């Protein structure tokens, strides 16, 4: 995914989630283990969101690229966020994925 497509997808996903009532806490959170596109609060949940966009289905849809290795990186990065921001024990955690394919947005809650 090109950086330009990725940034546009993240902005589209963030705007959609804000309209759904989520509150943005951080975007493009980075640490040595990786990056999380969006960190948001959804009522009682702390939600870590990976945004995936595909301009073509040639190599599978947007959800096909969320491998076990990618999930592990996201989980480690989320743990870093929780510890450094002192969010432990405040809210249950959820991992969501937003998939955007040819401008169609799908929100997969509790993706892993």
Biopython code that builds the backbone (N, CA, C, O; Angstrom):
import numpy as np
from Bio.PDB.StructureBuilder import StructureBuilder

atoms = [
    (1, "UNK", "N", (0.857, -1.165, 0.000)),
    (1, "UNK", "CA", (0.000, 0.000, 0.000)),
    (1, "UNK", "C", (0.907, 1.232, 0.000)),
    (1, "UNK", "O", (1.842, 1.315, 0.796)),
    (2, "UNK", "N", (0.639, 2.162, -0.865)),
    (2, "UNK", "CA", (1.426, 3.387, -0.907)),
    (2, "UNK", "C", (1.146, 4.215, 0.347)),
    (2, "UNK", "O", (0.084, 4.106, 0.959)),
    (3, "UNK", "N", (2.109, 5.030, 0.708)),
    (3, "UNK", "CA", (1.959, 5.865, 1.899)),
    (3, "UNK", "C", (0.765, 6.823, 1.756)),
    (3, "UNK", "O", (0.033, 7.069, 2.714)),
    (4, "UNK", "N", (0.586, 7.355, 0.537)),
    (4, "UNK", "CA", (-0.528, 8.279, 0.289)),
    (4, "UNK", "C", (-1.870, 7.575, 0.490)),
    (4, "UNK", "O", (-2.768, 8.118, 1.133)),
    (5, "UNK", "N", (-2.004, 6.367, -0.059)),
    (5, "UNK", "CA", (-3.233, 5.588, 0.112)),
    (5, "UNK", "C", (-3.443, 5.259, 1.586)),
    (5, "UNK", "O", (-4.564, 5.331, 2.090)),
    (6, "UNK", "N", (-2.369, 4.899, 2.271)),
    (6, "UNK", "CA", (-2.462, 4.560, 3.684)),
    (6, "UNK", "C", (-2.936, 5.719, 4.547)),
    (6, "UNK", "O", (-3.793, 5.547, 5.413)),
    (7, "UNK", "N", (-2.379, 6.893, 4.310)),
    (7, "UNK", "CA", (-2.795, 8.071, 5.083)),
    (7, "UNK", "C", (-4.250, 8.432, 4.819)),
    (7, "UNK", "O", (-4.986, 8.783, 5.741)),
    (8, "UNK", "N", (-4.660, 8.346, 3.563)),
    (8, "UNK", "CA", (-6.060, 8.639, 3.225)),
    (8, "UNK", "C", (-6.996, 7.628, 3.880)),
    (8, "UNK", "O", (-8.067, 7.994, 4.365)),
    (9, "UNK", "N", (-6.594, 6.356, 3.893)),
    (9, "UNK", "CA", (-7.412, 5.311, 4.515)),
    (9, "UNK", "C", (-7.521, 5.526, 6.019)),
    (9, "UNK", "O", (-8.599, 5.368, 6.592)),
    (10, "UNK", "N", (-6.410, 5.886, 6.664)),
    (10, "UNK", "CA", (-6.429, 6.131, 8.105)),
    (10, "UNK", "C", (-7.330, 7.318, 8.449)),
    (10, "UNK", "O", (-8.060, 7.283, 9.439)),
    (11, "UNK", "N", (-7.275, 8.355, 7.636)),
    (11, "UNK", "CA", (-8.138, 9.520, 7.868)),
    (11, "UNK", "C", (-9.610, 9.155, 7.684)),
    (11, "UNK", "O", (-10.458, 9.563, 8.477)),
    (12, "UNK", "N", (-9.910, 8.388, 6.639)),
    (12, "UNK", "CA", (-11.292, 7.952, 6.397)),
    (12, "UNK", "C", (-11.790, 7.087, 7.550)),
    (12, "UNK", "O", (-12.917, 7.256, 8.015)),
    (13, "UNK", "N", (-10.953, 6.161, 8.010)),
    (13, "UNK", "CA", (-11.329, 5.279, 9.114)),
    (13, "UNK", "C", (-11.545, 6.073, 10.399)),
    (13, "UNK", "O", (-12.520, 5.845, 11.117)),
    (14, "UNK", "N", (-10.650, 6.993, 10.686)),
    (14, "UNK", "CA", (-10.768, 7.803, 11.900)),
    (14, "UNK", "C", (-12.059, 8.615, 11.883)),
    (14, "UNK", "O", (-12.785, 8.648, 12.876)),
    (15, "UNK", "N", (-12.343, 9.260, 10.773)),
    (15, "UNK", "CA", (-13.577, 10.048, 10.667)),
    (15, "UNK", "C", (-14.812, 9.175, 10.857)),
    (15, "UNK", "O", (-15.760, 9.572, 11.536)),
    (16, "UNK", "N", (-14.801, 7.995, 10.262)),
    (16, "UNK", "CA", (-15.928, 7.066, 10.409)),
    (16, "UNK", "C", (-16.112, 6.677, 11.875)),
    (16, "UNK", "O", (-17.228, 6.701, 12.393)),
    (17, "UNK", "N", (-15.016, 6.320, 12.539)),
    (17, "UNK", "CA", (-15.107, 5.882, 13.933)),
    (17, "UNK", "C", (-15.525, 7.020, 14.862)),
    (17, "UNK", "O", (-16.260, 6.797, 15.824)),
    (18, "UNK", "N", (-15.067, 8.225, 14.585)),
    (18, "UNK", "CA", (-15.513, 9.384, 15.366)),
    (18, "UNK", "C", (-17.019, 9.575, 15.223)),
    (18, "UNK", "O", (-17.701, 9.899, 16.195)),
    (19, "UNK", "N", (-17.540, 9.375, 14.014)),
    (19, "UNK", "CA", (-18.987, 9.472, 13.786)),
    (19, "UNK", "C", (-19.749, 8.384, 14.538)),
    (19, "UNK", "O", (-20.916, 8.564, 14.884)),
    (20, "UNK", "N", (-19.085, 7.254, 14.789)),
    (20, "UNK", "CA", (-19.709, 6.156, 15.520)),
    (20, "UNK", "C", (-19.628, 6.353, 17.036)),
    (20, "UNK", "O", (-20.133, 5.530, 17.798)),
    (21, "UNK", "N", (-18.993, 7.441, 17.469)),
    (21, "UNK", "CA", (-18.948, 7.762, 18.888)),
    (21, "UNK", "C", (-17.656, 7.418, 19.601)),
    (21, "UNK", "O", (-17.556, 7.627, 20.810)),
    (22, "UNK", "N", (-16.667, 6.899, 18.896)),
    (22, "UNK", "CA", (-15.391, 6.610, 19.525)),
    (22, "UNK", "C", (-14.627, 7.906, 19.750)),
    (22, "UNK", "O", (-14.877, 8.907, 19.079)),
    (23, "UNK", "N", (-13.698, 7.883, 20.696)),
    (23, "UNK", "CA", (-12.890, 9.052, 21.028)),
    (23, "UNK", "C", (-11.440, 8.740, 20.678)),
    (23, "UNK", "O", (-10.900, 7.719, 21.102)),
    (24, "UNK", "N", (-10.817, 9.614, 19.911)),
    (24, "UNK", "CA", (-9.431, 9.413, 19.488)),
    (24, "UNK", "C", (-8.478, 9.749, 20.627)),
    (24, "UNK", "O", (-8.539, 10.837, 21.199)),
    (25, "UNK", "N", (-7.593, 8.802, 20.952)),
    (25, "UNK", "CA", (-6.575, 9.017, 21.973)),
    (25, "UNK", "C", (-5.200, 9.228, 21.351)),
    (25, "UNK", "O", (-4.404, 10.021, 21.854)),
    (26, "UNK", "N", (-4.916, 8.514, 20.248)),
    (26, "UNK", "CA", (-3.615, 8.631, 19.579)),
    (26, "UNK", "C", (-3.736, 8.108, 18.158)),
    (26, "UNK", "O", (-4.555, 7.237, 17.864)),
    (27, "UNK", "N", (-2.906, 8.654, 17.288)),
    (27, "UNK", "CA", (-2.823, 8.123, 15.928)),
    (27, "UNK", "C", (-1.357, 7.883, 15.600)),
    (27, "UNK", "O", (-0.479, 8.634, 16.025)),
    (28, "UNK", "N", (-1.110, 6.837, 14.846)),
    (28, "UNK", "CA", (0.241, 6.438, 14.457)),
    (28, "UNK", "C", (1.174, 6.329, 15.660)),
    (28, "UNK", "O", (2.284, 6.862, 15.651)),
    (29, "UNK", "N", (0.709, 5.632, 16.692)),
    (29, "UNK", "CA", (1.521, 5.420, 17.889)),
    (29, "UNK", "C", (2.651, 4.456, 17.555)),
    (29, "UNK", "O", (2.409, 3.364, 17.040)),
    (30, "UNK", "N", (3.881, 4.857, 17.845)),
    (30, "UNK", "CA", (5.045, 4.043, 17.505)),
    (30, "UNK", "C", (5.903, 3.758, 18.721)),
    (30, "UNK", "O", (6.038, 4.582, 19.625)),
    (31, "UNK", "N", (6.476, 2.573, 18.715)),
    (31, "UNK", "CA", (7.508, 2.204, 19.672)),
    (31, "UNK", "C", (8.436, 1.221, 18.958)),
    (31, "UNK", "O", (8.281, 0.993, 17.758)),
    (32, "UNK", "N", (9.383, 0.645, 19.665)),
    (32, "UNK", "CA", (10.357, -0.231, 19.007)),
    (32, "UNK", "C", (9.735, -1.495, 18.427)),
    (32, "UNK", "O", (10.344, -2.131, 17.566)),
    (33, "UNK", "N", (8.545, -1.875, 18.870)),
    (33, "UNK", "CA", (7.912, -3.104, 18.379)),
    (33, "UNK", "C", (7.026, -2.880, 17.161)),
    (33, "UNK", "O", (6.697, -3.831, 16.451)),
    (34, "UNK", "N", (6.643, -1.651, 16.916)),
    (34, "UNK", "CA", (5.790, -1.423, 15.758)),
    (34, "UNK", "C", (4.988, -0.143, 15.867)),
    (34, "UNK", "O", (5.327, 0.772, 16.617)),
    (35, "UNK", "N", (3.922, -0.108, 15.100)),
    (35, "UNK", "CA", (3.060, 1.070, 15.038)),
    (35, "UNK", "C", (1.601, 0.630, 15.071)),
    (35, "UNK", "O", (1.231, -0.398, 14.504)),
    (36, "UNK", "N", (0.789, 1.427, 15.741)),
    (36, "UNK", "CA", (-0.660, 1.215, 15.746)),
    (36, "UNK", "C", (-1.282, 2.438, 15.097)),
    (36, "UNK", "O", (-0.989, 3.573, 15.472)),
    (37, "UNK", "N", (-2.144, 2.192, 14.119)),
    (37, "UNK", "CA", (-2.714, 3.292, 13.350)),
    (37, "UNK", "C", (-3.566, 4.217, 14.205)),
    (37, "UNK", "O", (-3.382, 5.434, 14.183)),
    (38, "UNK", "N", (-4.499, 3.644, 14.961)),
    (38, "UNK", "CA", (-5.406, 4.451, 15.781)),
    (38, "UNK", "C", (-5.578, 3.808, 17.152)),
    (38, "UNK", "O", (-5.716, 2.590, 17.266)),
    (39, "UNK", "N", (-5.568, 4.633, 18.182)),
    (39, "UNK", "CA", (-5.915, 4.195, 19.535)),
    (39, "UNK", "C", (-7.122, 5.033, 19.929)),
    (39, "UNK", "O", (-7.070, 6.263, 19.936)),
    (40, "UNK", "N", (-8.216, 4.340, 20.259)),
    (40, "UNK", "CA", (-9.466, 5.044, 20.550)),
    (40, "UNK", "C", (-10.150, 4.433, 21.763)),
    (40, "UNK", "O", (-9.823, 3.327, 22.193)),
    (41, "UNK", "N", (-11.095, 5.167, 22.297)),
    (41, "UNK", "CA", (-11.908, 4.669, 23.402)),
    (41, "UNK", "C", (-13.335, 4.502, 22.889)),
    (41, "UNK", "O", (-13.923, 5.424, 22.325)),
    (42, "UNK", "N", (-13.877, 3.302, 23.098)),
    (42, "UNK", "CA", (-15.251, 2.991, 22.706)),
    (42, "UNK", "C", (-16.002, 2.585, 23.965)),
    (42, "UNK", "O", (-15.933, 1.438, 24.409)),
    (43, "UNK", "N", (-16.709, 3.536, 24.522)),
    (43, "UNK", "CA", (-17.408, 3.356, 25.801)),
    (43, "UNK", "C", (-16.427, 2.835, 26.849)),
    (43, "UNK", "O", (-15.552, 3.575, 27.297)),
    (44, "UNK", "N", (-16.565, 1.566, 27.242)),
    (44, "UNK", "CA", (-15.711, 1.027, 28.302)),
    (44, "UNK", "C", (-14.448, 0.361, 27.766)),
    (44, "UNK", "O", (-13.665, -0.168, 28.555)),
    (45, "UNK", "N", (-14.223, 0.368, 26.454)),
    (45, "UNK", "CA", (-13.073, -0.328, 25.866)),
    (45, "UNK", "C", (-11.977, 0.627, 25.404)),
    (45, "UNK", "O", (-12.252, 1.711, 24.890)),
    (46, "UNK", "N", (-10.736, 0.203, 25.598)),
    (46, "UNK", "CA", (-9.583, 0.821, 24.970)),
    (46, "UNK", "C", (-9.350, 0.024, 23.690)),
    (46, "UNK", "O", (-9.093, -1.178, 23.750)),
    (47, "UNK", "N", (-9.439, 0.682, 22.532)),
    (47, "UNK", "CA", (-9.441, -0.027, 21.253)),
    (47, "UNK", "C", (-8.205, 0.340, 20.437)),
    (47, "UNK", "O", (-7.916, 1.514, 20.203)),
    (48, "UNK", "N", (-7.488, -0.694, 20.012)),
    (48, "UNK", "CA", (-6.341, -0.530, 19.130)),
    (48, "UNK", "C", (-6.790, -0.945, 17.734)),
    (48, "UNK", "O", (-7.284, -2.054, 17.532)),
    (49, "UNK", "N", (-6.612, -0.038, 16.775)),
    (49, "UNK", "CA", (-7.199, -0.237, 15.452)),
    (49, "UNK", "C", (-6.125, -0.239, 14.378)),
    (49, "UNK", "O", (-5.325, 0.691, 14.274)),
    (50, "UNK", "N", (-6.120, -1.291, 13.588)),
    (50, "UNK", "CA", (-5.265, -1.399, 12.408)),
    (50, "UNK", "C", (-6.120, -1.079, 11.191)),
    (50, "UNK", "O", (-7.205, -1.636, 11.024)),
    (51, "UNK", "N", (-5.634, -0.188, 10.351)),
    (51, "UNK", "CA", (-6.352, 0.196, 9.135)),
    (51, "UNK", "C", (-5.632, -0.423, 7.944)),
    (51, "UNK", "O", (-4.425, -0.249, 7.773)),
    (52, "UNK", "N", (-6.386, -1.146, 7.128)),
    (52, "UNK", "CA", (-5.829, -1.792, 5.939)),
    (52, "UNK", "C", (-6.639, -1.374, 4.728)),
    (52, "UNK", "O", (-7.869, -1.423, 4.739)),
    (53, "UNK", "N", (-5.942, -0.965, 3.693)),
    (53, "UNK", "CA", (-6.608, -0.573, 2.450)),
    (53, "UNK", "C", (-5.940, -1.283, 1.288)),
    (53, "UNK", "O", (-4.725, -1.481, 1.276)),
    (54, "UNK", "N", (-6.731, -1.652, 0.339)),
    (54, "UNK", "CA", (-6.229, -2.280, -0.884)),
    (54, "UNK", "C", (-6.873, -1.592, -2.074)),
    (54, "UNK", "O", (-8.091, -1.417, -2.123)),
    (55, "UNK", "N", (-6.050, -1.208, -3.021)),
    (55, "UNK", "CA", (-6.585, -0.602, -4.241)),
    (55, "UNK", "C", (-6.998, -1.668, -5.240)),
    (55, "UNK", "O", (-7.702, -1.392, -6.210)),
    (56, "UNK", "N", (-6.544, -2.906, -4.984)),
    (56, "UNK", "CA", (-6.871, -4.025, -5.865)),
    (56, "UNK", "C", (-7.016, -5.280, -5.017)),
    (56, "UNK", "O", (-6.352, -5.422, -3.991)),
    (57, "UNK", "N", (-7.879, -6.184, -5.445)),
    (57, "UNK", "CA", (-8.064, -7.452, -4.729)),
    (57, "UNK", "C", (-7.133, -8.530, -5.262)),
    (57, "UNK", "O", (-7.282, -9.703, -4.921)),
    (58, "UNK", "N", (-6.177, -8.144, -6.092)),
    (58, "UNK", "CA", (-5.270, -9.094, -6.730)),
    (58, "UNK", "C", (-4.534, -9.968, -5.714)),
    (58, "UNK", "O", (-4.349, -11.162, -5.952)),
    (59, "UNK", "N", (-4.117, -9.396, -4.598)),
    (59, "UNK", "CA", (-3.383, -10.147, -3.580)),
    (59, "UNK", "C", (-4.231, -10.412, -2.341)),
    (59, "UNK", "O", (-3.686, -10.614, -1.256)),
    (60, "UNK", "N", (-5.536, -10.414, -2.484)),
    (60, "UNK", "CA", (-6.443, -10.624, -1.363)),
    (60, "UNK", "C", (-6.990, -9.298, -0.878)),
    (60, "UNK", "O", (-6.465, -8.233, -1.201)),
    (61, "UNK", "N", (-8.038, -9.382, -0.109)),
    (61, "UNK", "CA", (-8.661, -8.174, 0.416)),
    (61, "UNK", "C", (-7.847, -7.571, 1.542)),
    (61, "UNK", "O", (-6.791, -8.097, 1.895)),
    (62, "UNK", "N", (-8.320, -6.478, 2.106)),
    (62, "UNK", "CA", (-7.559, -5.790, 3.146)),
    (62, "UNK", "C", (-7.337, -6.623, 4.409)),
    (62, "UNK", "O", (-6.335, -6.439, 5.100)),
    (63, "UNK", "N", (-8.251, -7.526, 4.713)),
    (63, "UNK", "CA", (-8.101, -8.326, 5.935)),
    (63, "UNK", "C", (-7.091, -9.458, 5.765)),
    (63, "UNK", "O", (-6.594, -9.993, 6.755)),
    (64, "UNK", "N", (-6.786, -9.825, 4.535)),
    (64, "UNK", "CA", (-5.870, -10.939, 4.265)),
    (64, "UNK", "C", (-4.449, -10.647, 4.731)),
    (64, "UNK", "O", (-3.664, -11.573, 4.935)),
    (65, "UNK", "N", (-4.112, -9.381, 4.900)),
    (65, "UNK", "CA", (-2.737, -9.027, 5.259)),
    (65, "UNK", "C", (-2.492, -8.958, 6.768)),
    (65, "UNK", "O", (-1.393, -8.605, 7.195)),
    (66, "UNK", "N", (-3.483, -9.285, 7.565)),
    (66, "UNK", "CA", (-3.306, -9.276, 9.025)),
    (66, "UNK", "C", (-2.849, -10.671, 9.459)),
    (66, "UNK", "O", (-3.656, -11.508, 9.861)),
    (67, "UNK", "N", (-1.555, -10.895, 9.370)),
    (67, "UNK", "CA", (-0.966, -12.196, 9.691)),
    (67, "UNK", "C", (-0.774, -12.341, 11.199)),
    (67, "UNK", "O", (-0.952, -11.386, 11.955)),
    (68, "UNK", "N", (-0.411, -13.542, 11.620)),
    (68, "UNK", "CA", (-0.120, -13.780, 13.036)),
    (68, "UNK", "C", (1.054, -12.913, 13.489)),
    (68, "UNK", "O", (1.054, -12.411, 14.613)),
    (69, "UNK", "N", (2.043, -12.736, 12.631)),
    (69, "UNK", "CA", (3.192, -11.890, 12.975)),
    (69, "UNK", "C", (2.759, -10.432, 13.158)),
    (69, "UNK", "O", (3.225, -9.756, 14.075)),
    (70, "UNK", "N", (1.878, -9.954, 12.296)),
    (70, "UNK", "CA", (1.374, -8.580, 12.407)),
    (70, "UNK", "C", (0.552, -8.421, 13.685)),
    (70, "UNK", "O", (0.660, -7.401, 14.365)),
    (71, "UNK", "N", (-0.260, -9.413, 14.013)),
    (71, "UNK", "CA", (-1.048, -9.378, 15.243)),
    (71, "UNK", "C", (-0.135, -9.313, 16.461)),
    (71, "UNK", "O", (-0.418, -8.587, 17.415)),
    (72, "UNK", "N", (0.957, -10.068, 16.431)),
    (72, "UNK", "CA", (1.911, -10.071, 17.533)),
    (72, "UNK", "C", (2.551, -8.693, 17.703)),
    (72, "UNK", "O", (2.691, -8.210, 18.826)),
    (73, "UNK", "N", (2.937, -8.064, 16.604)),
    (73, "UNK", "CA", (3.521, -6.718, 16.669)),
    (73, "UNK", "C", (2.528, -5.712, 17.243)),
    (73, "UNK", "O", (2.886, -4.875, 18.072)),
    (74, "UNK", "N", (1.290, -5.800, 16.798)),
    (74, "UNK", "CA", (0.258, -4.879, 17.291)),
    (74, "UNK", "C", (0.029, -5.091, 18.784)),
    (74, "UNK", "O", (-0.103, -4.125, 19.535)),
    (75, "UNK", "N", (-0.019, -6.341, 19.215)),
    (75, "UNK", "CA", (-0.230, -6.656, 20.629)),
    (75, "UNK", "C", (0.913, -6.124, 21.491)),
    (75, "UNK", "O", (0.670, -5.539, 22.546)),
    (76, "UNK", "N", (2.152, -6.321, 21.051)),
    (76, "UNK", "CA", (3.309, -5.808, 21.804)),
    (76, "UNK", "C", (3.289, -4.283, 21.869)),
    (76, "UNK", "O", (3.577, -3.695, 22.912)),
    (77, "UNK", "N", (2.951, -3.656, 20.760)),
    (77, "UNK", "CA", (2.881, -2.196, 20.723)),
    (77, "UNK", "C", (1.756, -1.686, 21.625)),
    (77, "UNK", "O", (1.912, -0.671, 22.304)),
    (78, "UNK", "N", (0.634, -2.386, 21.629)),
    (78, "UNK", "CA", (-0.483, -2.018, 22.511)),
    (78, "UNK", "C", (-0.069, -2.130, 23.978)),
    (78, "UNK", "O", (-0.395, -1.259, 24.784)),
    (79, "UNK", "N", (0.640, -3.191, 24.322)),
    (79, "UNK", "CA", (1.121, -3.344, 25.699)),
    (79, "UNK", "C", (2.042, -2.194, 26.085)),
    (79, "UNK", "O", (1.978, -1.696, 27.209)),
    (80, "UNK", "N", (2.894, -1.775, 25.162)),
    (80, "UNK", "CA", (3.779, -0.636, 25.416)),
    (80, "UNK", "C", (2.956, 0.627, 25.676)),
    (80, "UNK", "O", (3.245, 1.377, 26.608)),
    (81, "UNK", "N", (1.937, 0.861, 24.857)),
    (81, "UNK", "CA", (1.059, 2.025, 25.044)),
    (81, "UNK", "C", (0.408, 1.982, 26.423)),
    (81, "UNK", "O", (0.412, 2.976, 27.149)),
    (82, "UNK", "N", (-0.143, 0.843, 26.776)),
    (82, "UNK", "CA", (-0.850, 0.691, 28.051)),
    (82, "UNK", "C", (0.082, 0.974, 29.226)),
    (82, "UNK", "O", (-0.298, 1.670, 30.168)),
    (83, "UNK", "N", (1.291, 0.440, 29.174)),
    (83, "UNK", "CA", (2.232, 0.623, 30.281)),
    (83, "UNK", "C", (2.770, 2.046, 30.355)),
    (83, "UNK", "O", (2.834, 2.627, 31.439)),
    (84, "UNK", "N", (3.156, 2.612, 29.218)),
    (84, "UNK", "CA", (3.754, 3.949, 29.247)),
    (84, "UNK", "C", (2.733, 5.050, 29.498)),
    (84, "UNK", "O", (3.081, 6.111, 30.018)),
    (85, "UNK", "N", (1.496, 4.811, 29.140)),
    (85, "UNK", "CA", (0.442, 5.807, 29.359)),
    (85, "UNK", "C", (-0.340, 5.544, 30.641)),
    (85, "UNK", "O", (-1.292, 6.259, 30.955)),
    (86, "UNK", "N", (0.072, 4.506, 31.384)),
    (86, "UNK", "CA", (-0.554, 4.148, 32.659)),
    (86, "UNK", "C", (-2.047, 3.852, 32.511)),
    (86, "UNK", "O", (-2.865, 4.315, 33.306)),
    (87, "UNK", "N", (-2.389, 3.076, 31.484)),
    (87, "UNK", "CA", (-3.782, 2.697, 31.243)),
    (87, "UNK", "C", (-4.097, 1.301, 31.776)),
    (87, "UNK", "O", (-5.229, 0.835, 31.642)),
    (88, "UNK", "N", (-3.122, 0.631, 32.374)),
    (88, "UNK", "CA", (-3.370, -0.736, 32.825)),
    (88, "UNK", "C", (-4.491, -0.770, 33.853)),
    (88, "UNK", "O", (-4.582, 0.090, 34.728)),
    (89, "UNK", "N", (-5.326, -1.763, 33.729)),
    (89, "UNK", "CA", (-6.455, -2.012, 34.632)),
    (89, "UNK", "C", (-7.562, -0.956, 34.569)),
    (89, "UNK", "O", (-8.502, -1.024, 35.361)),
    (90, "UNK", "N", (-7.483, 0.000, 33.670)),
    (90, "UNK", "CA", (-8.535, 1.010, 33.573)),
    (90, "UNK", "C", (-9.684, 0.556, 32.686)),
    (90, "UNK", "O", (-10.853, 0.769, 33.009)),
    (91, "UNK", "N", (-9.344, -0.070, 31.572)),
    (91, "UNK", "CA", (-10.360, -0.476, 30.598)),
    (91, "UNK", "C", (-9.981, -1.817, 29.980)),
    (91, "UNK", "O", (-8.798, -2.117, 29.822)),
    (92, "UNK", "N", (-10.977, -2.622, 29.631)),
    (92, "UNK", "CA", (-10.662, -3.824, 28.854)),
    (92, "UNK", "C", (-10.191, -3.402, 27.457)),
    (92, "UNK", "O", (-10.568, -2.347, 26.948)),
    (93, "UNK", "N", (-9.365, -4.247, 26.862)),
    (93, "UNK", "CA", (-8.749, -3.938, 25.576)),
    (93, "UNK", "C", (-9.434, -4.709, 24.455)),
    (93, "UNK", "O", (-9.866, -5.847, 24.633)),
    (94, "UNK", "N", (-9.522, -4.059, 23.294)),
    (94, "UNK", "CA", (-10.083, -4.698, 22.106)),
    (94, "UNK", "C", (-9.199, -4.344, 20.908)),
    (94, "UNK", "O", (-8.665, -3.238, 20.817)),
    (95, "UNK", "N", (-9.057, -5.307, 19.995)),
    (95, "UNK", "CA", (-8.290, -5.089, 18.768)),
    (95, "UNK", "C", (-9.242, -5.165, 17.581)),
    (95, "UNK", "O", (-9.848, -6.205, 17.326)),
    (96, "UNK", "N", (-9.368, -4.060, 16.860)),
    (96, "UNK", "CA", (-10.255, -3.973, 15.700)),
    (96, "UNK", "C", (-9.433, -3.759, 14.434)),
    (96, "UNK", "O", (-8.293, -3.300, 14.486)),
    (97, "UNK", "N", (-10.028, -4.098, 13.311)),
    (97, "UNK", "CA", (-9.415, -3.828, 12.012)),
    (97, "UNK", "C", (-10.447, -3.127, 11.140)),
    (97, "UNK", "O", (-11.601, -3.547, 11.058)),
    (98, "UNK", "N", (-10.018, -2.065, 10.499)),
    (98, "UNK", "CA", (-10.834, -1.393, 9.486)),
    (98, "UNK", "C", (-10.245, -1.784, 8.135)),
    (98, "UNK", "O", (-9.059, -1.574, 7.880)),
    (99, "UNK", "N", (-11.075, -2.349, 7.280)),
    (99, "UNK", "CA", (-10.654, -2.705, 5.929)),
    (99, "UNK", "C", (-11.334, -1.800, 4.921)),
    (99, "UNK", "O", (-12.550, -1.610, 4.959)),
    (100, "UNK", "N", (-10.545, -1.248, 4.027)),
    (100, "UNK", "CA", (-11.093, -0.379, 2.981)),
    (100, "UNK", "C", (-10.668, -0.952, 1.638)),
    (100, "UNK", "O", (-9.479, -1.078, 1.343)),
    (101, "UNK", "N", (-11.658, -1.292, 0.839)),
    (101, "UNK", "CA", (-11.417, -1.897, -0.469)),
    (101, "UNK", "C", (-12.287, -1.176, -1.489)),
    (101, "UNK", "O", (-13.512, -1.283, -1.445)),
    (102, "UNK", "N", (-11.671, -0.451, -2.397)),
    (102, "UNK", "CA", (-12.393, 0.310, -3.424)),
    (102, "UNK", "C", (-13.453, 1.219, -2.785)),
    (102, "UNK", "O", (-14.608, 1.247, -3.212)),
    (103, "UNK", "N", (-13.032, 1.955, -1.757)),
    (103, "UNK", "CA", (-13.855, 2.928, -1.030)),
    (103, "UNK", "C", (-14.958, 2.314, -0.170)),
    (103, "UNK", "O", (-15.759, 3.051, 0.405)),
    (104, "UNK", "N", (-15.021, 1.000, -0.069)),
    (104, "UNK", "CA", (-15.981, 0.343, 0.824)),
    (104, "UNK", "C", (-15.278, 0.078, 2.153)),
    (104, "UNK", "O", (-14.250, -0.598, 2.196)),
    (105, "UNK", "N", (-15.834, 0.612, 3.225)),
    (105, "UNK", "CA", (-15.231, 0.475, 4.544)),
    (105, "UNK", "C", (-15.952, -0.609, 5.332)),
    (105, "UNK", "O", (-17.182, -0.634, 5.389)),
    (106, "UNK", "N", (-15.173, -1.509, 5.943)),
    (106, "UNK", "CA", (-15.723, -2.548, 6.821)),
    (106, "UNK", "C", (-14.997, -2.472, 8.156)),
    (106, "UNK", "O", (-13.775, -2.333, 8.207)),
    (107, "UNK", "N", (-15.767, -2.566, 9.237)),
    (107, "UNK", "CA", (-15.220, -2.486, 10.585)),
    (107, "UNK", "C", (-15.364, -3.857, 11.232)),
    (107, "UNK", "O", (-16.477, -4.329, 11.463)),
    (108, "UNK", "N", (-14.252, -4.480, 11.518)),
    (108, "UNK", "CA", (-14.236, -5.790, 12.158)),
    (108, "UNK", "C", (-13.825, -5.605, 13.618)),
    (108, "UNK", "O", (-12.651, -5.398, 13.925)),
    (109, "UNK", "N", (-14.813, -5.684, 14.509)),
    (109, "UNK", "CA", (-14.544, -5.557, 15.944)),
    (109, "UNK", "C", (-14.007, -6.883, 16.476)),
    (109, "UNK", "O", (-14.337, -7.951, 15.961)),
    (110, "UNK", "N", (-13.175, -6.800, 17.515)),
    (110, "UNK", "CA", (-12.585, -8.000, 18.121)),
    (110, "UNK", "C", (-11.957, -8.895, 17.060)),
    (110, "UNK", "O", (-12.210, -10.100, 17.027)),
    (111, "UNK", "N", (-11.147, -8.309, 16.204)),
    (111, "UNK", "CA", (-10.558, -9.041, 15.081)),
    (111, "UNK", "C", (-9.601, -10.133, 15.541)),
    (111, "UNK", "O", (-9.472, -11.174, 14.898)),
    (112, "UNK", "N", (-8.935, -9.883, 16.657)),
    (112, "UNK", "CA", (-8.018, -10.895, 17.218)),
    (112, "UNK", "C", (-7.808, -10.631, 18.686)),
    (112, "UNK", "O", (-7.072, -11.365, 19.346)),
]
sb = StructureBuilder()
sb.init_structure("model")
sb.init_model(0)
sb.init_chain("A")
sb.init_seg("    ")
for serial, (resi, resn, name, xyz) in enumerate(atoms, 1):
    if name == "N":
        sb.init_residue(resn, " ", resi, " ")
    sb.init_atom(name, np.array(xyz, "f"), 0.0, 1.0, " ", f" {name:<3s}", serial, name[0])
structure = sb.get_structure()
